[in-house]
Amino acid sequence: MFNVFDRDDFIYRLERPNAQETKKEYKNAWKQWATLVRNSLKLSDSNRLIVAGTENWQNSGSLSKRFWTRIKLEDRLDSSSCIAVMINKNNLRVYLEWHNYKGKDSSNTLEDHNNWINHLHDWIRLQNIKKSQYSIWTSEQEDNDDYITLENFLNNQETQITMTKFLKQSATDWIRVGLLYSKEQIAELDPAEEILKGISELKWLYEKTDRRNFKRYWLYNTYYSQNTSVWKESQKNSYAAMQYEKGKENQASITRNVSLAKQISKGDIVVAYTGEKGFLGYGEVIRNFYNEENPSKYLSVNGGAWKQRIGVSWSFSLEQPVRYKENDFLLSLGIQNKAALSSNTILEIPEKGFNFVENLMLGNKIKDYQNGYINLSQEEIVSHIHNYISMKGFFYRIEEIKNLFLSLRTKPFVIISGTGKTKIVELFAESLGATDDNGRYKLIPVRPDWSDGSDLLGYVDIKGDFQPGPLTKIIQNASNDKDNPYFVVLDEMNLARVEYYFSDFLSVMESRKWEEGEIVTTAILPEEQLQDRLNIPPNLYIIGTVNMDETTHPFSKKVLDRANTIEFNEVKLDHFLFPDSNDEAQPKLLNNERIQSQFLYLKDAYSKHKSIIHDVTERLIEINELLSPIQAHIGYRVRDEICFYLIYSRYLMKFDKAFDYQLHQKILPRITASETQAFEVLKGLYQFCTSHQFEEIEPDNQAEVIKNAKYPKSAKKIHEMLGRGQSDGFTSFWIG
């Protein structure tokens, strides 16, 4: 990257007075800067980001110049929000910016732009942001002012209040957040890499400056504890009403609530709150804040005439509130401060808080953990499992644990190959309290002579008595204990033909449906055999371990389409994180609702997760075009399950990393190649992953290309498959 960017020479030119600079020197410096930014952008994690313009100016009375580039999404060129990259004689900076002089023509408002600050905590968590590296400053501050770090900003409540007041008091100012590098740091670092880092990390926040790309979630008190008719009228007429008790109005609270109500927009989600940790329903905003003009439609309560309201389509509503009984209420809602949830309160909550409320109201609520269950977030669950396994003396990267957890949550059937595959499942289950001793973990060795489902599920003997198979017994146990997860390992699953002995089970798994709030299936065996109806319970997780050699059988697409296929190949023999004698790893009991699927059909997820689903689908359409020449394109089932994985992963890993796992696990295992056309398909997928063409004579920077690929895990696997194909004339996922 430095062949176009001589740092010392470039900064020297920025420090020179214009009068001493020739047009040629200026043009050369401008080209260097433009090339640097464009090259950085090419490596970013979004091919939808483009350079929207580059400018150069010199402030009055200053002998130093600035080069400034704005970067935007292709479909947001008419928005004043952007990611900006600037260099002057003192520093390089990559930051979130409002393109001020274009503000009057912007497709989003300055208020929309400043909304990013409401998503700050989610951004830090989801993007793994190092708070000490970022700075935060206002549009009033000069280039050479000292800025507060993001870490200090979040640790200083007084500073946060000052910033909030700054935004409220001015309709023309904004707050910036970004990475700053001094001249000395630039001399030690690769500017292209730092620009790339900033663009990639800030993109998530930048998307939150456009109302079309996010929902906001609001608690809206329904006055239920004082007068239940308010909620009835709200349900009946599709609105949420503003309420003030006659004679008790406080002008400050009225002003505050009206101001908040006017921030609520179409597409946002409103939760009907009752006070006292109670909830009645939720729905999507269909009309912005308005005053009802017809007096006959005023809501008359306690002598007041309530006419200010928000239009809401209540998609879920209860006649009696569901109340949360635990002490971690604010934490569960994702509220950072101890805001009062009084009868005159409208309060914004993060998506995490809404998910908590939704689960509570839908009946998947976090239970009273009197039976020893622990209430953990997804991040905490994965961290616990990873720490437990590490303390047992086994090494697996936390990304691998995240992926296994997400794969099981997407669908309770996973295939694992590689090294340590049986052990990771055993320890994964054990960390959640499922062991062979308590019957919640079962290893079933598959025999080469299995030819039908009777070997696994059972059979009727010559006396006419049903003899249950090893899987039937654990299904019965799990069905009678649905709060606890049960794990079954089909060891060496492909020693027999999977389609012969497991086909019936897979077919029944595909019959899953919702019935009275629970996941149910058709019967796994004829009722006359068991004298009872036996379904696949939602707390049963099947993991098949496989090897691929001359003693085993390949998988059909029917099997592969129904599972995530995970490889574990990394071994670290010098991993010695053994606990002290008094510090033994302890399992944590986890209710099955924290693991099981939330969605069975795409329509279950669509209303809440449209943007993720559309983003995934666009990428899969492009992949299907590449796969179509060999009839390997995916169908609806695979699409749906990839979408579910990406939805579940949003709190655990970045979007592109999650999609990379799914490309590797749901699409590549289906591909075999022995003809030219199939190898061309693999080359097309390689280019999709890396933005580079596959070259049979590897260039010197091949490893770097894969490392910097948008989807590096898949790129590496495809590269291995193509390499094997070159030498053997045949390749597949399993022998890559």
Residue pairs with C-beta under 8 A, 6 or more apart in sequence:
1 36
1 39
1 40
1 190
1 191
1 192
1 193
2 190
4 31
4 32
4 35
4 36
4 39
5 32
5 33
5 35
5 36
5 191
5 192
6 32
7 186
7 187
7 191
8 187
10 29
10 32
10 33
10 87
11 89
11 183
11 186
13 21
13 25
13 29
13 65
14 29
14 64
14 65
14 66
14 67
14 87
14 88
14 89
15 63
15 64
15 89
16 63
17 63
18 58
18 63
18 65
26 56
29 67
30 54
30 56
30 67
33 54
33 67
33 69
33 87
34 51
34 54
34 69
36 191
36 192
36 195
37 51
37 54
37 69
37 71
37 85
37 195
38 51
39 192
40 85
40 191
40 192
40 193
40 195
40 196
40 199
41 49
41 50
41 51
41 71
41 196
41 199
42 691
43 192
43 196
43 708
44 196
44 199
44 200
44 203
45 200
45 203
45 654
45 655
45 656
45 710
46 73
46 203
47 691
47 710
48 73
48 74
48 75
49 71
49 72
49 73
49 74
49 83
49 199
49 203
50 71
50 72
50 73
50 74
51 69
51 70
51 71
52 70
52 71
52 72
52 77
52 82
53 69
53 70
54 67
54 68
54 69
54 70
55 67
55 68
55 69
56 65
56 66
56 67
56 68
57 65
57 66
57 68
58 64
58 65
58 66
59 66
64 88
64 89
64 90
65 88
65 89
66 86
66 87
66 88
66 143
67 86
67 87
67 88
68 84
68 85
68 86
69 84
69 85
69 86
70 82
70 83
70 84
70 97
70 99
71 82
71 83
71 84
71 85
71 199
72 79
72 81
72 82
72 83
73 206
73 207
76 107
76 210
78 105
78 106
78 107
79 106
79 107
79 108
79 209
79 210
80 98
80 99
80 100
80 102
80 103
80 105
80 106
80 108
80 110
80 113
81 96
81 97
81 98
81 99
81 106
81 108
81 112
81 113
81 206
81 209
81 210
82 96
82 97
82 98
82 99
82 206
83 94
83 95
83 96
83 97
83 198
83 199
83 202
83 203
83 206
84 93
84 94
84 95
84 96
84 97
84 178
85 92
85 93
85 94
85 195
85 198
85 199
86 92
86 93
86 95
87 93
88 143
89 183
90 143
90 144
90 182
90 183
91 143
91 180
91 181
91 182
91 183
91 186
92 180
92 181
92 185
92 186
92 191
92 194
92 195
93 178
93 179
93 180
93 181
94 178
94 179
94 194
94 195
94 197
94 198
94 199
94 202
95 176
95 177
95 178
95 179
95 180
95 198
95 202
96 116
96 176
96 177
96 178
96 202
96 205
96 206
96 209
97 176
98 110
98 113
98 139
98 174
99 106
100 139
103 110
107 210
108 209
108 210
108 211
110 171
110 172
110 174
111 263
112 209
112 210
112 211
113 174
113 209
114 167
114 174
114 175
115 208
115 209
115 211
115 214
115 216
116 123
116 177
116 205
116 206
116 208
116 209
117 163
117 167
117 175
118 208
118 216
118 348
119 205
119 208
119 214
119 350
120 154
120 177
120 205
121 334
121 336
121 350
122 350
122 351
122 352
123 129
123 204
123 205
123 208
124 131
124 150
125 379
125 651
126 204
126 650
126 651
126 654
127 201
127 204
127 654
129 150
129 201
131 149
131 150
131 151
131 154
132 149
132 150
132 151
133 150
133 179
134 149
134 150
134 151
134 177
134 178
134 179
135 147
135 148
135 149
135 150
135 177
135 178
135 179
135 180
136 147
136 148
136 149
136 150
136 153
136 163
136 175
136 176
136 177
137 145
137 147
137 148
137 175
137 176
138 163
138 166
138 173
138 174
138 175
138 176
139 173
139 174
139 175
139 176
140 166
140 173
141 147
147 180
148 156
148 159
150 177
152 159
153 159
153 160
153 163
154 160
163 175
166 173
166 175
167 173
167 174
167 175
177 202
177 205
178 198
178 202
179 194
179 197
179 198
181 189
181 191
181 194
207 213
207 214
208 214
211 265
211 267
213 611
215 267
215 268
215 269
215 351
216 263
216 264
216 265
216 268
216 269
216 348
217 268
217 269
217 271
217 348
217 349
217 350
217 351
217 353
217 354
218 260
218 264
218 268
218 269
218 270
218 271
218 346
218 347
218 348
218 349
219 271
219 273
219 333
219 341
219 345
219 346
219 347
219 348
219 349
220 240
220 270
220 271
220 272
220 273
220 310
220 346
221 243
221 273
221 274
221 275
221 341
221 342
221 343
221 344
221 345
221 346
222 230
222 231
222 234
222 240
222 241
222 272
222 273
222 274
222 280
223 230
223 231
223 241
223 243
223 301
223 343
224 230
224 231
224 272
224 274
224 275
224 278
224 280
224 321
225 274
225 275
225 276
225 343
226 245
226 301
226 302
226 343
227 301
227 302
229 301
230 241
230 243
230 299
230 301
231 272
231 280
233 241
233 299
234 240
234 241
234 272
234 312
234 314
235 281
235 314
235 317
237 297
238 283
238 286
238 311
238 312
238 313
238 314
239 287
239 309
239 310
239 311
239 312
240 270
240 272
240 309
240 310
240 312
241 299
241 306
241 308
241 309
242 257
242 258
242 261
242 306
242 308
242 309
243 301
243 304
243 306
243 343
243 344
244 254
244 304
244 306
244 344
245 302
245 304
246 302
246 303
246 304
247 303
250 344
253 344
254 344
257 344
257 345
257 346
258 289
258 308
260 346
260 347
260 348
261 289
261 308
261 310
261 346
262 288
262 289
263 348
264 270
264 285
264 288
264 289
264 310
264 346
265 285
265 288
266 285
266 286
266 287
266 288
267 284
267 285
268 284
268 285
269 282
269 283
269 284
269 285
269 354
270 282
270 283
270 284
270 285
270 310
270 312
271 279
271 281
271 282
271 349
271 354
271 357
272 279
272 280
272 281
272 282
272 314
272 317
273 279
273 280
273 341
273 345
274 280
274 321
275 341
275 342
275 343
276 323
277 323
277 324
277 325
277 329
278 321
278 322
278 323
278 324
279 318
279 321
279 322
279 323
279 357
279 360
279 361
280 317
280 318
280 321
280 322
281 314
281 315
281 316
281 317
281 318
281 361
282 314
282 315
282 316
282 354
282 357
282 358
282 361
283 312
283 313
283 314
283 315
283 316
283 317
284 312
284 313
284 315
284 607
285 310
285 311
285 312
286 311
286 312
286 313
287 310
287 311
288 310
288 311
289 308
289 309
289 310
290 308
290 309
290 310
290 311
291 307
291 308
291 309
292 298
292 307
292 308
292 309
293 307
295 305
297 307
298 305
298 306
298 307
299 305
299 306
299 307
300 306
315 607
316 358
316 361
316 362
318 361
322 360
322 361
322 365
324 332
324 360
324 365
324 366
325 368
326 332
326 366
326 368
326 369
326 375
328 375
330 338
330 339
332 353
332 356
332 366
332 375
333 349
333 353
333 356
333 357
334 349
334 350
334 352
334 353
334 356
335 347
335 349
335 353
339 345
339 347
341 347
349 357
352 377
352 651
356 366
359 365
359 366
359 593
360 366
362 517
363 517
364 517
364 593
364 598
366 375
366 591
366 593
367 373
367 483
367 591
367 593
369 375
371 483
371 589
372 589
373 483
373 589
373 590
373 591
374 588
374 589
374 590
376 384
376 588
376 590
376 594
377 651
378 405
378 648
378 651
378 652
379 651
379 652
381 405
381 590
381 594
381 595
382 398
382 401
382 402
382 405
382 652
383 398
384 431
384 588
385 401
385 405
385 428
385 431
385 432
386 396
386 398
386 401
387 585
388 427
388 430
388 431
388 585
388 586
388 587
389 396
389 401
389 424
389 427
389 428
389 431
390 396
390 575
390 577
391 577
391 578
391 579
391 583
391 584
391 585
392 427
392 585
393 575
393 576
393 577
393 578
394 420
394 423
394 424
394 427
394 575
395 570
395 571
395 572
395 575
396 420
396 424
396 568
396 570
397 570
399 653
399 657
400 424
400 566
400 568
400 570
401 428
402 649
402 652
402 653
403 566
403 661
403 665
404 414
404 424
404 428
404 566
405 595
405 652
406 645
406 648
406 649
406 652
406 658
406 661
407 414
407 564
407 566
407 645
407 665
408 414
408 541
408 543
408 595
409 595
409 596
409 597
409 648
410 564
410 597
410 641
410 644
410 645
410 648
411 562
411 563
411 564
411 597
411 641
411 644
412 509
412 538
412 540
412 541
412 542
412 596
412 597
413 506
413 509
413 541
413 542
413 543
413 544
413 562
413 563
414 541
414 542
414 543
414 544
414 563
414 564
414 565
414 566
415 493
415 543
415 544
415 545
415 546
415 555
415 559
415 560
415 563
415 564
415 565
415 566
416 424
416 425
416 543
416 544
416 545
416 546
416 565
416 566
416 567
416 568
417 545
417 546
417 547
417 548
417 565
417 566
417 567
417 568
417 734
418 566
418 567
418 568
418 569
419 568
419 569
419 570
419 571
420 568
420 571
421 545
421 568
422 443
422 489
422 491
422 545
424 568
425 487
425 489
425 543
425 545
426 441
426 443
426 489
428 487
429 435
429 440
429 441
429 485
429 487
430 441
430 587
431 585
431 587
431 588
432 485
432 587
432 588
432 589
432 590
432 595
433 440
433 484
433 587
433 588
433 589
433 590
434 440
434 441
434 484
434 485
434 486
434 487
435 441
436 442
436 443
439 474
439 477
440 477
440 478
440 481
440 484
440 485
440 486
440 487
441 486
441 487
441 488
441 489
442 470
442 474
442 486
442 487
442 488
442 489
443 489
443 491
444 456
444 470
444 471
444 488
444 489
444 490
444 491
445 491
445 492
446 490
446 491
446 492
446 493
446 494
446 495
446 496
446 501
447 455
447 495
447 496
448 495
448 496
448 551
449 496
450 456
450 496
450 500
450 501
451 496
451 497
451 500
451 501
452 500
452 501
453 501
453 502
453 503
453 504
453 505
454 469
455 469
455 501
456 469
456 470
456 471
456 501
456 502
456 505
457 468
457 469
457 471
457 472
457 504
457 505
457 524
457 525
458 466
458 467
458 468
458 469
458 472
458 525
458 529
459 466
459 467
459 469
460 466
460 467
460 529
461 467
466 529
466 530
468 476
468 530
471 488
471 505
472 524
472 525
472 530
472 534
474 486
474 488
474 540
475 524
475 534
475 536
475 537
475 540
476 534
477 486
478 484
478 486
478 537
478 539
478 540
479 534
479 535
479 537
481 539
482 537
482 538
482 539
482 592
483 539
483 591
483 592
483 593
484 539
484 589
484 591
484 592
485 539
485 541
485 590
485 592
485 595
485 596
486 537
486 539
486 540
486 541
487 541
487 543
488 540
488 541
488 542
488 543
489 543
489 544
489 545
490 502
490 542
490 543
490 544
490 545
491 545
492 545
492 546
492 547
492 552
493 502
493 544
493 545
493 546
494 544
494 546
494 547
494 548
494 552
494 553
494 554
494 555
495 551
495 552
495 553
496 553
497 553
498 544
498 553
498 555
498 556
498 559
499 556
499 558
499 559
502 559
503 558
504 524
505 524
505 536
505 542
506 558
506 559
506 562
508 521
508 522
508 523
508 524
508 535
508 536
509 521
509 536
509 562
510 562
510 637
511 521
511 522
512 519
512 520
512 521
512 536
512 538
512 600
513 519
513 520
513 521
513 600
514 520
514 600
514 604
518 538
519 538
519 596
519 597
519 600
520 535
521 535
521 536
522 535
523 533
523 534
523 535
524 534
524 535
524 536
525 534
527 533
538 592
538 596
538 597
539 592
539 596
541 595
544 563
546 552
546 555
548 554
548 734
548 735
554 732
554 734
555 669
557 670
560 669
560 670
561 634
561 635
561 637
561 638
561 666
561 670
562 637
564 641
564 645
564 662
564 665
564 666
565 665
565 666
565 669
565 733
566 665
567 664
579 585
597 644
598 604
598 605
598 648
599 605
599 644
599 647
601 640
602 613
602 636
602 639
602 640
602 643
605 613
605 643
605 644
605 647
606 613
609 643
609 647
612 643
612 646
612 647
612 650
612 655
613 643
613 647
615 646
615 655
616 639
616 642
616 643
616 646
616 659
617 639
617 643
619 659
620 634
620 639
620 642
622 688
623 633
623 634
623 663
623 667
623 685
623 688
624 633
624 634
626 681
626 684
626 685
626 688
627 633
627 634
627 667
627 671
627 681
629 677
629 680
629 681
630 671
630 673
630 677
630 678
630 681
632 670
632 671
632 681
634 666
634 667
634 670
638 666
638 667
641 666
642 659
642 662
642 666
645 658
645 661
645 662
646 655
646 658
646 659
646 662
649 655
649 658
650 658
652 658
656 710
656 711
659 711
660 689
660 710
660 711
660 712
660 713
660 714
661 713
663 689
663 711
663 714
664 711
664 713
664 714
664 717
668 685
668 714
668 717
668 718
668 721
668 733
669 733
669 734
670 733
671 678
671 681
671 682
671 721
671 732
671 733
672 678
672 730
672 731
672 732
672 733
673 679
673 681
673 682
673 721
673 725
673 730
673 731
673 732
674 729
674 730
674 731
679 722
679 725
679 731
682 694
682 718
682 721
682 722
682 725
682 731
683 693
683 694
683 722
685 714
685 718
686 692
686 693
686 694
686 715
686 718
686 719
686 722
687 693
687 694
688 711
689 709
689 710
689 711
689 712
689 714
689 715
689 718
690 705
690 706
690 709
690 710
690 711
690 715
691 709
691 710
692 705
692 709
694 718
694 719
694 722
695 702
696 726
699 705
702 719
705 715
706 712
706 715
706 716
706 719
709 715
717 733
717 736
720 736
721 731
721 732
721 733
721 736
722 731
723 736
724 730
724 731
724 735
724 736
725 731
